[in-house]
Amino acid sequence: MKIRRVLATAVALAVTTPAALLSVSPAYADAKPAAQTQDQQKSKPTIEELEEAAAEAQKAYDKAVQAKTAGHVELEKTLDALSVGGTHPLAVAAATAEQAAKDAAAAKTTADQAVTDAKAALDALPENATEEEKAAAATALSEAEATAATAATAKTTADAAATEAGKKVDGARVAATSAYGVLVKAAEDALAVKAAADAALAKAIEEAEEGEEGEGGEDCEPELDLTSKVTGLPDKLVAGTSTDFSLRVTNGSDRHMDEVLTFVSIHATDKSGLKDTEKFFRLQWSTKSAPKWQNADADDYIDGVGALKPGAHADVKLRLTLDKATPAGNGVAFFAADFFNEDGSCGGAPDLDMYEFDVKAAGSKPGKTEDVKPSTTPRPGNTGTTPQGSASGTPASTGTNGSLAATGSSSATTPIALAGGAAVLLGAAAVFVVRRRKTGSDA
């Protein structure tokens, strides 16, 4: 038999997102040991509630996309207005200041030349020049020097004004770029919520059709001391390359676990967040007992861990390969662990560890990379691990030659599983947005 894990991240996001995005009651209890009561059964969201959540998430996402699209139009308008010769007040002021600086520079050049000429005239006076001629030449030089000094001061003032005007234009571009980033982030967060709600609804419908919920097995209990930690997964992956990293599963409890399975799920989108790109990803694994590389199980489970004694651990080598055609975008990987015992007891980690990463186009230089640090996604209700099948309670091995099938759709960007700030962002009015562009150059 296999272990069925509910997509905890999807359910949690779909049900606990702020009401401005999802108007469904977060009626979930914390994970508790297996003792099914009517209250616990009622705490699980119904399909109708999840349908409502999915519909609200879709509406919120549509609004966010509309706002982002409108913002992009304003982006181009503002970029044009702030460019050299543009009509934006700051651009006009900068152009005026720049011209004034040029005029001041020309005036200083003329004044300096006048001083040079006056000195030459004074030096050229003949020895028999009259006192009146000498006085007139000296006066002309003095006046020329005074004019030159005034021109120099005017040039310094004009240069400072032009510099300040240019800084204001640059500042407007930076501020507008940040504003557009807020709008983009709102769309990404709304997509994350939509993906989570859709996944939760799809899973609930699947369970209802299979008739698995509450049948053929008992609820499993949460086991906080069964951990799965990833090391070596960088925060940037490049299309057309393979990345090796490892997963350590540790039984920190005082109980023996007869069969331990690790849960893995990979989600990814392109930069727009609108196109799922998981089909370009291939996840493989190997262990000490099964050293040959094998494709991840189609149900997102790896069954190569086996039994774990109290305090023992097992390492799983992982290899994530991205096809050369993988678009640039964002991805997220979820990891957790579950166990079966022959006496029928079962359980698993109540949380999923989430690792976010960027996807770079083929041939890109990732630059400096760091190992991704996990964030925890709590699993509402019970652990979601339910044994199925034979009366013996002994789990049969899942297949190992399928391809990775990430359940549910994913979000865009680096913020794939975060939606906390989206409610505020979605209500914001359209803002002027621009990317930083130097005067006279493209963005």
C-alpha positions in Angstrom: 0.0 0.0 0.0 1.1 3.6 -0.3 0.8 6.6 2.0 -1.5 9.4 0.8 -0.4 12.8 1.9 -2.8 15.7 1.4 -1.1 18.8 0.0 -0.8 20.6 3.2 0.5 23.8 1.7 -2.4 24.1 -0.7 -5.0 23.5 2.0 -3.4 25.8 4.5 -3.1 28.7 2.0 -6.5 28.1 0.6 -8.2 28.2 3.9 -6.1 30.6 6.1 -5.5 33.4 3.6 -6.8 36.8 4.7 -10.5 37.3 4.0 -9.9 39.9 1.4 -8.6 37.1 -0.8 -10.5 34.0 0.3 -13.8 34.2 2.1 -13.8 30.8 3.6 -13.7 30.1 7.3 -10.3 28.7 8.5 -12.0 25.9 10.4 -8.9 23.8 10.9 -7.7 22.2 14.2 -4.1 21.7 15.0 -2.6 18.2 14.3 -3.7 15.8 17.0 -3.2 12.1 17.7 -5.5 9.7 15.9 -8.8 9.8 17.8 -11.5 10.6 15.3 -14.5 12.5 16.7 -17.4 14.2 15.0 -15.9 17.6 15.9 -12.6 16.6 14.1 -14.5 15.4 11.1 -16.5 18.6 10.9 -13.3 20.7 11.1 -12.2 19.5 7.7 -13.3 22.0 5.0 -16.1 20.8 2.7 -15.8 20.7 -1.1 -18.3 23.5 -1.2 -16.1 25.7 1.0 -13.0 24.9 -1.1 -15.0 25.7 -4.3 -15.8 29.1 -2.8 -12.2 29.6 -1.8 -11.0 28.7 -5.3 -13.6 31.1 -6.9 -12.6 34.0 -4.6 -8.9 33.3 -5.3 -9.6 33.4 -9.0 -11.3 36.7 -8.7 -8.5 38.2 -6.6 -5.9 36.9 -9.1 -7.8 38.3 -12.1 -8.0 41.7 -10.4 -4.3 41.6 -9.6 -3.4 40.7 -13.2 -5.6 43.6 -14.4 -3.8 46.0 -12.0 -0.4 44.7 -13.1 -1.3 45.1 -16.8 -2.6 48.7 -16.3 0.5 49.4 -14.3 2.7 48.3 -17.2 0.9 50.7 -19.5 1.6 53.5 -17.0 5.2 52.3 -16.8 5.8 52.9 -20.5 4.1 56.3 -20.4 6.1 57.4 -17.4 9.4 56.2 -18.9 8.7 58.2 -22.0 7.8 61.3 -20.0 10.9 61.1 -17.8 13.3 60.6 -20.8 15.3 63.3 -22.3 13.0 65.7 -24.0 10.0 64.2 -22.1 7.0 66.1 -20.9 7.2 65.1 -17.2 7.7 68.3 -15.0 10.9 66.8 -13.6 12.2 66.0 -17.0 11.4 69.6 -18.2 13.1 71.1 -15.2 16.1 68.9 -15.7 16.4 70.0 -19.4 16.0 73.6 -18.4 18.7 73.3 -15.8 21.0 71.5 -18.2 20.6 74.3 -20.8 21.3 76.9 -18.1 24.5 75.1 -17.1 25.6 75.1 -20.7 24.8 78.8 -21.1 26.7 79.6 -17.9 29.7 77.6 -19.1 29.7 79.5 -22.4 29.5 82.8 -20.5 32.4 81.9 -18.3 34.5 80.9 -21.4 33.7 84.3 -23.0 34.6 86.2 -19.7 37.8 84.3 -19.3 38.8 85.2 -22.9 38.0 88.9 -22.1 40.4 88.8 -19.2 43.1 87.3 -21.5 42.5 90.0 -24.1 42.6 92.8 -21.5 45.9 91.5 -20.1 47.3 91.4 -23.6 46.1 94.9 -24.3 47.7 96.2 -21.1 51.0 94.5 -21.9 51.0 95.8 -25.4 50.9 99.5 -24.4 54.0 101.3 -25.8 56.5 102.8 -23.4 55.4 106.3 -24.3 51.7 105.5 -23.5 50.0 108.3 -21.6 48.8 107.8 -18.0 45.2 108.0 -19.3 45.9 105.1 -21.7 47.5 103.0 -18.9 44.6 103.7 -16.5 42.0 102.8 -19.2 43.8 99.5 -19.9 44.0 98.7 -16.2 40.4 99.5 -15.7 39.4 97.3 -18.6 41.4 94.4 -17.1 39.8 94.9 -13.7 36.3 94.9 -15.1 37.0 91.8 -17.2 38.3 90.0 -14.1 35.2 90.9 -12.1 33.0 89.7 -14.9 34.9 86.5 -15.1 34.6 85.9 -11.4 30.8 86.5 -11.6 30.6 84.1 -14.6 32.5 81.4 -12.6 30.1 81.7 -9.7 27.1 81.5 -12.0 28.5 78.4 -13.7 29.1 76.7 -10.3 25.5 77.5 -9.3 24.1 76.3 -12.6 26.1 73.1 -12.5 24.8 72.3 -9.0 21.2 73.1 -10.1 21.5 70.7 -13.1 23.0 68.0 -10.9 20.1 68.3 -8.4 17.5 68.3 -11.2 19.0 65.1 -12.6 18.9 63.5 -9.2 15.3 64.2 -8.9 14.6 62.6 -12.2 16.6 59.5 -11.1 14.7 59.5 -7.8 11.4 59.5 -9.6 12.5 56.5 -11.6 13.6 54.6 -8.6 10.4 55.3 -6.7 8.3 54.3 -9.6 10.2 51.1 -10.0 9.5 50.2 -6.4 5.8 51.0 -6.9 5.7 48.7 -9.9 7.4 46.0 -7.8 4.6 46.2 -5.3 2.1 45.6 -8.1 4.0 42.6 -9.5 4.3 41.1 -6.0 0.6 41.4 -5.5 0.0 39.4 -8.7 2.5 36.8 -7.6 0.9 36.4 -4.2 -2.6 36.2 -5.7 -1.3 33.5 -8.0 0.1 31.6 -5.1 -3.3 31.7 -3.3 -5.1 30.6 -6.5 -2.7 27.7 -7.1 -3.1 26.6 -3.5 -6.9 26.8 -3.6 -7.1 24.9 -6.9 -4.8 22.2 -5.5 -6.8 21.9 -2.3 -10.1 21.6 -4.2 -8.7 19.1 -6.7 -7.3 16.9 -3.9 -10.6 17.0 -2.0 -12.6 16.0 -5.1 -10.1 13.2 -5.8 -10.5 11.9 -2.2 -14.2 12.1 -2.4 -14.2 10.1 -5.7 -11.9 7.4 -4.3 -13.9 7.1 -1.1 -10.7 7.0 0.9 -11.5 9.5 3.5 -12.6 7.7 6.7 -12.5 4.3 5.0 -10.1 1.4 5.0 -7.8 2.8 7.6 -7.3 4.9 10.7 -6.1 8.5 10.9 -2.3 8.7 11.4 -0.8 10.8 14.1 1.7 13.7 13.8 5.3 12.8 14.6 7.3 16.0 15.2 10.5 14.0 15.6 10.5 12.6 12.1 12.4 15.2 10.2 13.6 15.6 6.6 16.2 18.3 5.9 17.7 19.3 2.6 21.3 20.4 2.1 23.1 21.6 -1.0 20.1 22.9 -3.0 21.2 26.3 -4.4 18.9 29.3 -4.6 19.5 29.6 -8.3 19.2 26.8 -10.9 20.1 27.1 -14.6 18.2 25.5 -17.4 20.1 22.7 -19.1 22.0 21.7 -16.0 21.7 19.1 -13.2 22.0 19.8 -9.5 22.9 17.2 -6.9 21.8 17.7 -3.3 20.8 15.5 -0.4 17.9 14.8 2.0 18.5 13.5 5.4 15.5 11.7 7.1 15.9 11.4 10.9 13.9 9.4 13.4 14.4 11.5 16.5 11.6 9.7 18.4 11.9 6.8 20.8 9.8 4.5 18.5 10.9 2.1 15.8 9.5 2.9 12.3 9.1 -0.1 10.1 8.7 1.7 6.8 9.6 5.4 6.2 8.7 7.2 3.0 9.8 10.7 2.0 7.4 13.1 0.3 8.7 15.3 -2.5 6.9 17.8 -4.6 8.4 20.3 -7.1 6.4 23.3 -8.6 7.7 25.9 -11.0 6.4 28.7 -13.3 7.9 31.1 -15.8 8.6 34.7 -14.9 5.0 35.8 -15.6 3.7 33.2 -13.1 1.1 32.2 -15.7 2.8 29.1 -17.2 3.6 26.0 -15.2 7.0 24.6 -16.1 7.2 21.5 -14.0 7.3 19.4 -17.2 10.8 20.5 -17.8 12.0 19.2 -14.4 13.3 15.7 -13.7 13.9 14.6 -10.1 15.9 11.4 -9.4 17.1 9.8 -6.2 19.4 7.1 -4.9 20.2 5.7 -1.5 22.9 3.5 0.1 20.6 0.5 -0.3 19.5 1.5 -3.9 22.5 3.3 -5.3 21.3 3.4 -8.9 19.6 6.7 -9.9 15.8 6.3 -10.1 13.1 8.7 -11.1 11.0 10.1 -8.4 7.7 8.2 -7.8 4.7 9.5 -9.7 2.9 10.0 -6.4 5.6 12.2 -5.1 7.0 9.6 -2.7 10.4 8.1 -2.4 10.4 4.6 -0.9 14.1 4.0 -0.6 14.5 4.9 3.1 13.2 1.7 4.7 13.1 1.1 8.4 14.6 3.6 10.9 15.4 2.7 14.5 15.0 5.4 17.3 17.7 8.0 16.7 18.7 6.7 13.3 18.8 8.6 10.1 19.0 7.8 6.3 20.4 9.9 3.5 18.8 10.2 0.1 20.8 11.6 -2.7 18.7 13.8 -5.1 19.4 15.1 -8.6 17.2 17.8 -10.1 17.7 18.2 -13.9 16.3 21.1 -15.8 15.7 20.7 -19.6 17.5 23.3 -21.8 14.0 24.6 -22.8 13.1 25.4 -19.2 11.9 29.1 -19.1 13.4 31.5 -16.6 11.1 31.8 -13.6 10.7 30.6 -10.1 10.3 27.3 -8.3 9.6 25.7 -4.9 10.3 22.2 -3.5 8.4 20.6 -0.6 9.8 17.8 1.6 8.4 15.8 4.5 8.4 12.2 5.8 5.8 9.6 6.8 5.9 6.2 8.3 4.0 2.9 8.6 4.4 0.2 11.3 3.3 -3.4 10.9 1.0 -3.0 13.9 -1.1 -0.6 11.9 0.2 2.6 13.5 1.3 5.3 11.2 2.1 9.0 11.1 4.3 11.7 9.7 5.7 15.1 10.0 2.9 17.6 10.5 4.7 20.2 8.5 6.2 20.5 5.0 9.6 22.1 4.6 9.5 24.5 1.7 12.6 25.5 -0.3 12.2 28.4 -2.8 14.6 28.9 -5.8 15.0 31.0 -8.9 15.3 29.4 -12.4 17.7 31.0 -14.9 17.6 30.6 -18.7 20.0 28.2 -20.4 23.5 29.6 -20.7 23.0 32.1 -17.8 25.6 32.7 -15.2 23.9 32.2 -11.8 26.5 34.3 -10.0 27.0 33.8 -6.3 24.6 31.2 -5.0 23.7 30.1 -1.5 22.0 27.0 -0.1 18.2 27.5 0.2 17.0 27.7 3.8 13.7 26.0 4.5 10.5 27.7 5.7 7.8 25.6 7.3 4.3 25.2 6.0 2.0 23.8 8.7 -0.5 21.0 7.8 -4.0 21.8 9.1 -6.1 19.1 10.7 -4.4 15.6 10.9 -1.2 14.7 9.2 -3.0 13.6 6.1 -1.2 10.2 6.1 -3.7 7.4 5.9 -2.8 3.7 5.3 -4.7 1.8 2.7 -5.1 -1.8 1.7 -4.4 -5.1 3.3 -5.4 -6.1 6.8 -1.7 -6.9 7.7 -1.0 -3.2 7.8 2.3 -3.7 6.0 3.0 -1.1 3.3 3.9 -2.4 -0.1 6.6 -0.4 -2.0 5.5 2.3 -4.3 6.9 2.3 -7.9 10.2 3.9 -8.6 10.3 4.4 -12.4 7.6 7.0 -12.9 8.2 10.6 -13.7 7.8 13.4 -11.2 4.2 14.6 -11.1 3.9 17.8 -9.0 0.4 18.0 -7.6 -1.5 21.2 -8.1 -0.3 24.3 -9.9 2.4 26.6 -8.6 3.0 30.3 -8.2 5.4 32.7 -9.7 8.1 34.0 -8.1 10.1 33.9 -5.3 7.4 34.2 -3.0 5.5 31.2 -4.2 3.9 30.2 -0.9 3.5 33.6 0.7 0.2 35.5 0.4 0.0 37.4 3.6 0.4 40.9 2.2 -1.7 40.4 -0.9 -5.0 41.6 0.5 -3.5 45.1 1.1 -1.7 45.2 -2.2 -4.7 44.1 -4.3 -6.7 47.1 -3.2 -4.0 49.7 -4.1 -4.8 52.1 -6.9 -2.8 52.0 -10.2 0.5 53.8 -9.7 3.1 55.3 -12.0 5.7 52.6 -12.5 9.0 52.7 -14.2 12.3 50.8 -14.3 15.5 52.8 -13.6 16.7 54.5 -16.8 19.6 56.9 -17.1 18.9 60.1 -18.9 18.9 59.5 -22.6 19.4 55.7 -22.2 17.0 52.8 -22.4 15.7 50.9 -19.3 
